């Protein structure tokens, strides 16, 4: 990446480590920008020995960081590797350096995209390192609500981003198949004398909702549910038999929804999987003197946080116990350098407790645990709730999106040339792509107010707009089978705009991964698509003096759109 070359040169010229670059919003300020001058000016820096010895701050005129900027530029201009790709370095504002790239460097990057194809953007940065992404994590015996969408698609995008950076990535679907909610279902099924094998996931969810409605009238039902969960933990044969049936019913339903979304997760371990690890965790907490009795329960006191409950007063385990057991398993099995929990922001405090206990246990030195706390998809008047029977089913949303996409395809000119089977395939890719893109285009931490119309945006900043742009590119390239002779070209403004956008793809991949923000990728791809369509509308591609260059530019743009959409988990139909 050219950005790495600039950073290396800045480090050499200033002696400063961990320099960051920005991409100016307006290209007239260059292709890259650094605030290194202000960074140096505000600090008590030491002069660098090479390539030019900088004066100490006191030796510059007070309040004149631009003098320092000039000295840094002189040092940078002596770097022959840097100046092979950089046309001009300018001092700007109170202390910024702006880097303008040579057109030759932009065109060389264009050629590299077309040579590498799907491999373009791959990095070796994460080589030898492992990342575990904990995402989706639906609860057994509950249908996929629209609320499950965020964790599933954001988690998959993060998985894909880190894979592009060369990390060994492990996706782990931490299924909610344990806890008091199973006490609820066990009570409902046994007290009503129901056959669990004949119950659909929809009926199981209904039983769960009905229980909480009945509990409001009779609070003693809560204790009965707790008793049944205790039986489950104590391996009562009947409790275990029913529970296994519920898990099997749910997994079949989940796989069907994942297939609709095109999601494949490496592992799907339920909380019950860690049953044998939980006693080990409790024993280690006791041995290290961290476990204390409190009103019949067993807790861990945490600095600046409320205590973490490990064992309830009735002897049953908690979510926290099971998450600690999960961490123990992951550390022993995969030895990850980074563990990403893609879970809603309503669990922020909980994960602070989990990570605090891990620190007290002295587990995973040198490991990093991150909670990517996504906002919720909610109603305008409040949160969705399965318990309260207030939710929208994800399948219902996906079906409606596919239906609307099919209606548009039926009316389009290109749709007339597709068979019925092809129309259905394209409608699925476009409809599902619209929903996935809509979610990912929001910053992970932002809430999304559920609105049927906004969920089905099929134009403007949307998945279908990008898919259509790529289909348009495919059409151009299909017609460009015979290419002319390659010539020296002087790119016009629209072509330069595209070239300057293409060169930043690799940095966007890196930044989106490191900031856990797939929305940076959607922003980039939408900007690229807009610039291409502007170029397409204003210039002939095939019938021009420099058609060969324009075909290469079109091909590279299509490749980046395809690569980026693949990272987001969005299919790209050849025709639309």
N, C-alpha and C positions, 0 to 999 in steps of 0.2 A: 504494500500500500504506500502511496506517495505520502500520506499523512505520517507514516512511521519514519520516512526519510526526513521530513521537516522537523519532527520531534527530536530525532537523533541529532540533527544539525544544531537545533536550539540548545540541547543539553550540552553539546560540545562547546558552543559559543559562550554559554553563560555559567556552566557548572551546576545548573539547577536540574534536579531530577523530578520525575512525575509531572511533566508538562502536558497540558491538554490543549487541543485545538478546537475551534468552533467553525461551523460552516456559515458564512455570512448570508443573511436572508437576501440581500441585494448583491448580485454578482459584480457590480461596479466596485465593490469593496474587496474583490478578490475571490479566490476559491477556498482559502483557509485564512483564519485569523487567530492570533494569540495575544493574550493579555500579559505576556511574560514581563514586559517593561514595568507595568504597574506592580506586578508580583515582586519584582526585584526592588523597585523603588520603595515599596512599603516595608520591606524587610531589611534587616541589618546584614546584607549579603557580603560575601567575600568575593574578591575578584577571581576570575577564571584565568588559568595560565595559557590556555590555547583556545582558538587560534590567535586571539588578540586579548591582551591583558586589559580587563575593564578597570576603570578607576573606581575607588570607593565612593559611596554616595556623597560624602562630605566634599569631595573634590569637584563635583558638578555644581553648577549654579543652582541655588535653592529653588525648588518649584519648577525645575526644567527637565522632567523625565524624557522629553523628546531628544535631548542631547545624549542621554543614555541609549535611546532607541537607535540613533545614528551610529553609535559605536557598535551596537549589537549587529546592525545591518552590515557594517563593514566586515565584521568577523564572519557573518553568514555568507557574504559574497565571495569569500575565499574558499568556500566548500565546493569543490568541483562537481561532486556527485549531486549536490543540491541544485546547483545552477544549470545542470543538464535538463532539469524538468521545470525549474522556476524561471519565469521571464522577468519578474519585477517584484521587489519587496519594498513596501511603503510603510512609513510611520504614520499612524492616524490617531486622531482624538488625543486624549490625555496620556495614552500609553499603550496603544495597540500596534501590532505588526500585521500587515495584510500581505498575503502571498498570492501572486497571480501566476498561474501555470502557463507554460508554452503550449501552443496549439499542437505541436508534435507529440507532447506527452498525452494530451487528450485523445489524439488519434491512435496512439500506441495502445492506450487502454481499450479503445473501441475494438481494435484487432484482437486484443487478449480475450475480450468477452466472447467474440465469435469463435476463437480457437478453443477455449476451455468449455464453452457451453454450460451444461448443468453444473460443472465443477467450479465455474467462476464464483468467487466469493468464499470458497472453502479456505480454511486457515489451519495452521498447525499450532496455534496459540495454546490450545488446551491439551496438547499431546501429553499422554501420561497421567492425566487428571480425570477424575470421575465426578459426575454430577448426578444426584438423585433428584428427580422431580416427583413430588407427591401431589397428584391432581385428580380431579373429577370426584372421587370419593362419595358416591351416592349411598344412601341408606337402604339396606335390604328391606323388602316388603313395602316399599314406597315407589310410586312411579316417578319417572324423570320429569321434574317440573322445569319451567323455564329458568328458575333460579340456579339449576345445575349447569346451565350453559356456560356461565363465565369461567368457573374453575376448569371445566373440561377443555374449552377452546384456548383459553389463555395458557393453561398448563401445556397443551400440545404445542402451541407456538413457541413457548420457552424451550421445550424439549428440542424442537427442530432448530432453533437458533443456536443453542449450545452445541448441537451436533455439527452445525456448519463451522463452528469455531474449533473443531477437532477434539472436543471432549468425548470421553466415553460417557454416554448418557443412559440412565436407567429410569424408566417411567414406572411408578408404583401407584396403583389404584388402591388406596386404603379404604376398603369397604366397611361401612358401618353395619356389622352383623352381630353386635354384642350390645349389652346395656339394658336399661330398664324398659325400653320400648318393646323388647322381646318378651319381657314379663307381661306387658300389656297384651300382646297378641296371644301369648300362651294362655293367659287368663280368659280372653275372649273366646278362643277356639274350644277350650275344655269346658268352660261354663255353658256355652251354647251347643256343645256336643256336635261340632262341625268336623267335616273331613278335610284336613289340610291339603290333601292332594287334589281336591276339586276346587280349591280357592284360587282365583286369579289374583294378580298383583293389585288390580283395581279394587277387588273385594277386600283384600287385606288392608289396603289403605283406608277403605270405608270403615272397617272394624276399628282401626286405630282412631279415626275421627270420632266415631260413636262412643268409644270408651271415654274420651275426654269430655264429651258432652254429658255422659252419665256421671262422670266423676265430680262435675260441678254440683250435682244434686246429692251425690253420696261420696264424700271425701275418703271414706274407708277403702274404696276401690284401689287407691294408690298403694296401700299396704299390701293388698292382694297381688298387685302387679310386681311389687318388690319381692314378695315371697316366691313367685314363679321364676323371677330372674335368679334368685339365690339357688333355686333347684337346678336351674340351667348350669350355673357355675359349679354346683356340686355334682354334676354329671348324672342327674336323674334321667333314667332311660327314656321315659315318655317325653320329657321336656326336650331331650336331645333329638329324638325321632322327629318331632314336629318341627323343631328349629331347622334341621337339615332340609326338610321339604321346602320350607319357606325360602331358604338360601338358594336352592336349585331353581325354584320358580322365578325368583328375582334375577338371577344371573342370566337366564334365557332372555328375559325382557331387556336387560341392560345391553346384551350383545346385539340385539336387534336395533336399539337406538344408536349404539356406537357405529354400527354398519351404515346407518342413514347418514351420520356425520362424517364417516370416513376416518374414524378414530381407532387406533390400535395401541393399546398400552401393554408394556412388556410383562408386568406382573399385576395380579389382582389378589392381594392378601387381605382377608378380612381381619377385624380386630381379634377374632377368636383364634387366629393363627398364632398369636403371641401368648396364648394361654400358659405355655410352659416357661416363657420368659418372664412373666409377671412375678412369680415367686422369687426368681433370681434377683430382680430389681428390688423387691421389698427387702430381701435378705441383705443386699449390698447397702441399701439405705440404713438399715439397722446397724450393720457392722461399722459403718462410717459415722455412726452417732447422729445421723440426720433425721431419723424418724422419731416423732414425739406423739404421746397420747393427748387427745383433746376431746373431751366430752364423748368418749367412747370410740372416736375415730382416730386414725393415725395420719399425721400431717408432717409436712416439711416447712419450717419457718424460712422465709425468704427476705433478704434485705430490701427494704423500700417497696415491698409487695405484700399483699395478703397471703397467708399461708396456703400451700398447695395440699389439697386432700388426696391421699394415696389410697387409703382404705376407709370405707364408710363405717358408721357405727354398727351396721348390720353384718359387717364382714365382707361385703362385696367390693369389687374394684371400681375405679373411676376411669373416665376418659384419659386423665393424665397418666395414670398407671400404665394404661395400654399404649399410650404414645411413647412413654419412656421405654417400654419393652420393645416397641417398634424401632426406636433409635438404636437400642442395643443390638438388635438383629441386623440393622443396616450397617452399622459400624463393623460388626464381625464378618458379615457376608460380603460387603462391597467396598468397605474402606473408602467412602466418598470424601472428596475435598470440600464439596459444597452440597448442602441439602436444601432444596427449595420446597416450601410448603405453599401451594397455591390454594389458599382458603380464604373465605370471606372476612371482611374487616370487622365483623362482629366478634371474631375470635382473637383479636389483637392482644387483649390483656391475657387471655389464656396462654397464647404462645410465649408471651413474656415470662409467664410462670414456668412453662415447659423448659425453655432455654436456660432459665435461672437454675432450675434443678440439675440440668445437664452440667452446668458450670460447677455447681457444688460437688457433683459426683466426680468431677475431673475427667469427664469423658471427652474423647475427640479433640485432643490438643491439636491446634493448627487447622481444625475443621471450621467451616463456616455454616451456620444455620440461618436461613432467611425465611421470613414469613412475607410472601407477596400477598398483601391484604386487599383483595379486590372488593370494589363496591358491589352493592346488591342490585338486582333487577327487582323493582318494587312497584306497587301501585302508587298513584299520586297521593292517596290518603294514608299510606303506610306499608309495612312489610307484608310479604306473602307468608302464609303459614299452612303447612300440611295439617298440623294439629287442629287448626281452626277451619279447615276445609276451604281456605282461601288461597288458591294457586291456579296457575295456567300450565297445562301440560305441554312439555317441549314438543312432543310429536304433533300435537294439534297445530302449533306454530309452524313447524317444518312442512307439514302437509299443506297448509294454507299458502306458504311461500312457493312451494312447487306448483301448486294449482295456478297461482297468479302468473308465474313465469311461463307456464304452458299456454295460458291465454294470450300472452304477448307474442310468443313464438308462432302460434297459430295465425296471428294477424300479420306477421312480418314477411317481407319478400323472401328472405333466406329460409324461413320456415317452410315455405312451399316446396323447397327442394329436399326436405328431410322426410324420411320414412316415419311412421308412427312410433316405432321403437326408438329411433334417433331423437325424435321430439321429446319423448319421455325421459331419455337419458340426459339431454341438454337441460330440460326443465328442472330435473333433480339437481344437476350441478349448479345451475344458476340460482334456483330457489334456496338451496342449502347454503350456497356461497354468499348470498345476500344476508342471511341471518348471521353466519359466522363473521363476515366482514363488519356488519353493524356492531356486533359486540366488541371485536378487536379494535375498531376505530376509536373507541373510547379509552381514555387512560384507565389502567386497571383499578385505580383507587376510586374512580368516580362512580356514583350510583347512576342507574339507568331507569328512568320512569317508563314503565311498560305502556306502549301505545301501539295498537295493531297496525296503524298506517306507517309509523316510523320504522317499525321492525321490517317492513317489506319494501324499503326503498330500493328501486331497481335502476335508478339513474343518478347523475351527479356523483358525489363522493360515496360510491357504493361498490360492492363486489362485482355486480353485473356490468358496471361501467368499465372496470378494468378488464373483465373477461371479454367484453365487446371490443375494446381497444386491441386486445391480443388477437381476437378472431379477425379483425380488420387487417392486422399485420400479417397474419397467416395467409390471408387472401392476396395481399400484395406480393408476398414471397412466392406464392404458388404460381403467380403470373410471371415472376422474374427468373424463370429457369435458365434462360440464356442471358448471361451477363456480359456487359461490354468490357472494354479494356480499362484497367485501373489507371487513373490519372492523378497528378498532383492537384489538390483542391484547396480553395480558400473558403472555409465554412462561412455561411451567412449567419445572421443573428439567431434565427430559430435553431439552426444546426449546432451552433456553439452552445446555445442554452441546453440542448439535449446532451451534448458531449460533457458539459460541466455537471449535469445531473447524474449521468451514468458513472462518473468517476467517484461518486460518493457512496455507491451501493455497499461496498465492503465495510465502510465506517458505520453505516446505518445498521448493518447486521451486528457489528460488534457493540455499538452503543445500545441497541435495543435489548441485546442479551444482558449486558452488564448492568443496565438500569431496570431490567425486568419489565420492559415496556414495549410489547408488540405493536402498540399504536404508532410508534415511530416508523415502523415499516409501512403501515397503511398510509401514513402521511406522505412518505417518500414515494410510494408507488402511485398514489393519486396525482402528485405533482408531476411525476414522469409521464403519466398517461395524458395529462392535460397538455404538456409541452409537445408530446408527439402529435396529438390531434390538431394542435395549432399549426405545427409544421406540415402535417398531412393536408390540411385545408388550404394552405397558402402556396404549396409547391407541388409540382409534378415529381413523382419519384422515378417511374420507369421511363418516361419520355423526357429526359433532360440531358444536358451535356455531361453532368457528373452523376449519372444514374448509378454507376457502380458504387460510388461512395454513399449515396443515399440508400441504396439497398443494404449496404453494410450497417449503416446507422439504424435502419428499420429493423434489421435482423437482431442487432445487439439490444435494441430497446425491447423487442419481443422476448428475448432470452432473459433479460432482467425482470420483466413483468412475470414471466413464467416461474423463474427461480423464487422471486419474492412471494408470489401467491402460494407456491408449494410450501414455503416456510409457514405461511399462515394457515395451511391446511385447506386451501381452496382449489377445487378442480378447475382445469382450463379447457373448455370445449374447443375443438378445432374450428367449428362453425357455429354461428348464432343467427 
